Amino acid sequence: MAVLSCDFNAGKARGVTWNLLNSFQMYLGGKQIALAPPGQEIQDRVLFRFSSQPSVSILKLAVKVFVLMDKKMRYREALVRMCQDGSFKTGCDTAVALQLFDQFSVHIFCLPLLLMDKPSTMDSYLDQSPAAVMDLVSYLDDISVDNIQKVSDLVSKYPMIKPVGVSKLSYKPLDRMIKKMVDKWSLSPTLYPITSTRWAKADLYYWVKQMFSLDSEQTSLQLVNWRELMERKVKDRKEMQELLVNTLFSFDIEEAKHWSSKYELGYFKDQPEGEETDWGENVVWEAEQVEYYQLTMAKDKIIFVDTRQQFMHFIDVIREPALTVVGLDAEFMSSHSDQRISLLQVSTDKEAFLLDFEVLPSCLEEEDYTLLATGLFARQGLVIVGYGIVGDIKLLARSFTKLANLVAITKSVLDLEMIKSKLSQLVSLPTTTVRGLSGLCHSVLGLPLSKSDQISDWSRRPLRQSQLTYAALDAFVCLEIYHSMITRAEERGVTKELKETLENSMRKTLKDKEPKSKDKVTRVKLEEIVADLVAPLLSTPSPPQAMQLVCDDMLQGLCRRLRLFGVDCLALDNGQDHLDCVGLATQPEPRYVLSRGGAAAKIAKRLPAGHTLDIKSNDLDVQVEEVFRYFNIVAETGDLFSRCVLCNGGHYYLLDRGVLVQLADRADARQNRLNRDVRVEQEEEERREAEDLDLDRFNEDFESDGDDEPSFVSNSYVRTEMVEQKRWESVQVTSSYTGMDRVGKVNLFTGETEEGVFVQVECVARTTMEKYEQFWICGKCGRVYFEGSHWGKAVEKVKAAIKVAPQPNPQPKL
């Protein structure tokens, strides 16, 4: 009855099929006398039939009801056969349902699922298959070298797959995938030595550049701290020692000599050794002498907490009812493979406590972590002030399982980083070129903070006094800034506004993001915002089709919106280098570049003046306004959808309903030939005969003991390719490139255009085909468009776009 139900092939959750199985399970559970298990033939038929429907939960329920787990190894080779026929997802789902974990090579269905961009299906198997996880990560590590060739070889092994996920196996996306797996399953670097070494080398180069490069963001670093950090990163690996010295050759020869001598590498045998710098000296690499904000707290008020007795004293202090606000900061060591809190700083107005989490975990009891969570983070009436402390609290929660729920229970957290710009406007803070907490300190308290000890090996013990002072100051200064802001607000009569700002920030911190407001900014307000953000480049109005742009990877949404208006716009993929925009902009057909922030500044240095627009706004509508004003673009409703928003294609095949329905019918017929399902619509005798033939083939696999890696060239795939026929339908093609129409052709049997692009008819519901008369098919990617509700919304977007050309080079406001 279950397999004949109306929703069996639909896999509907809690539908007829599921309810029949669940009722049968309840019936069996209510029997006082245990029934004999079903026969082998019934069990085989159950697995064969239920693995052909799409719902994993229904398959798991069928496996449980018909006791297939007792003979699960019997079906191992049958699952391999499924994958040989191209049913990789079905094979993986069935393996999970039967709990056949760690029974298959990653080549059977894990790698194909990656190529198909179905990582969640793969993860359901890997979560219980540690050996497969290690094999997969080692394989991904291997293909990170000679990547293009190896990925190409992998794709060629599975010709029946459309490798929509292949881009995620290239360089940076592959690195992120390995990093995600390493973090999720806590894997050892020995499983991915190539990637681990590459990460270590990149990390080493970064820190050398931070110390010695003239354009480094670090203006002040202690040499002793930096050397300690390098020693920790290099350790006793000769390869890394040589890399450090070779890298230093490009930055500082004397420092290269120091490390060559320290590790006895012999790079300077014929040269006299220079005078060695004393590591005990407070040597600082500085561009210029700068006066910094100093800690006003006495040194004996900085309490280093590394025993349980000191920890309990700290708990007593923070639980005092009179204490209403504390400053908080954290120091940690960060790498690709490990990121844990080393030091947690909590400051009151009188004392600063430095909690040593390199030592404390060995002496604290489980209830002590609860005291920390409830006494500090979850305490009512206690405000925790810091800069960037949202990330610190989340890292603390990840570092210790006993604090796993810390984010959920934390009450009043005021992250100054999140409201810095609002505070600056509210109390009219002076501007500064210094960034981060140091910049905020400069604006509020008059002097920046010294960051000479920021780059330190915070896991090394004992810490020097300069490190202790630096750590205490980072927490204490947040309190100073908090109190100073209150005083400034009182002087300017904006105490109420400041209070509202702080309360709103504390309500939002660590909480889920609120849904975006549906209220639109008024047209006049948009005009004012854009006028302040950008000054027009071009004086002559241009239609969208005349513009050729390229968007950086953080502006992919803007790219799609501009295409909606008909702008010829490309976008970098996630993970691409920002400077790739330069290559696209300097091709034979030049393009202007849209980017943001520091990336825009770097790109602008490599292109002619004015060819890079630094987008200022976070609002998509305002971003469009910025582009339209800057390039003097005038859009009309006729420009709508003249380009494909997905691929930037500029021409469409116009298909009427009848042609699209024929393509859909042919697509369904092809799918039926490739699918081993036996449809309910067939006559019962014919259905049974076909099912028995497939089941015989299915059963042949039960007796197979072969462990050879299977071939994935499916017989049905080859047969389908041979029998495809050619029949073409002439249709109209319209182009935004030429503005003219031409005659094109679409193959009604294969669903492809004369350009070899397949119409994505499977993405269009039958009800949609019945509702609309005409459809537009992108000639580049095959995406199907029609005049639905989204069309009307897009028209409103066009009407809201700028239609009046701005005046070039406006006079500055007085």
Secondary structure, DSSP 8 states (H G I E B T S, - for coil): --TTSTTTTTT-TTSHHHHHHHHHHHHHHT-SS------HHHHHHHHHHHTTSS-HHHHHHHHHHTTGGGGGGGGHHHHHHHHHTT-HHHHHHHHHHTT-TT-S-TTTTHHHHHHTT-HHHHHHHHTT-HHHHHHHHHHHHHTTSSHHHHHHHHHHT-TTS--TTGGGGSHHHHHHHHHHHHHHHT--GGGSHHHHHHHHHHHHHHHHHHHH-TT-S-SEEEHHHHHHHHHHHHTT-HHHHHHHHHHHTTT-HHHHHHHHHHTT--TTTTS-------TTS--EEESS--------S-GGGEEEE-SHHHHHHHHHHHT-TT--EEEEEEEEEE-SS-EEEEEEEEE-SS-EEEEETTTGGGT--HHHHHHHIIIIIS-TT-EEEESSHHHHHHHHHHH-GGGTTHHHH--EEEETTTTHHHHHHHHT----S--HHHHHHHHHHSS----TTTSS-TTSSS--HHHHHHHHHHHHHHHHHHHHHHHHHHHHT-HHHHHHHHHHHHHHTTS-----------HHHHHHHHHHH-----SS-B-GGG-EEEE-GGGHHHHHHHHHTT-EEEE--TT--TTHHHHHHTSSS--EEEE-HHHHHHHHTTS-TTSEEE---SSHHHHHHHHHHHHTB---GGGTTSS-TTT---EEEEEEHHHHHHHHHHHHHHHHHH-----TTS-HHHHHHHHHHHHHHHHHGGG----S------HHHHHHHHH----EEEEEEEETTTS-EEEEEEETTT-BBTTS-B--GGGS-HHHHHH-SEEEEETTT--EE--SHHHHHHHHHHHHS--S---SS-----
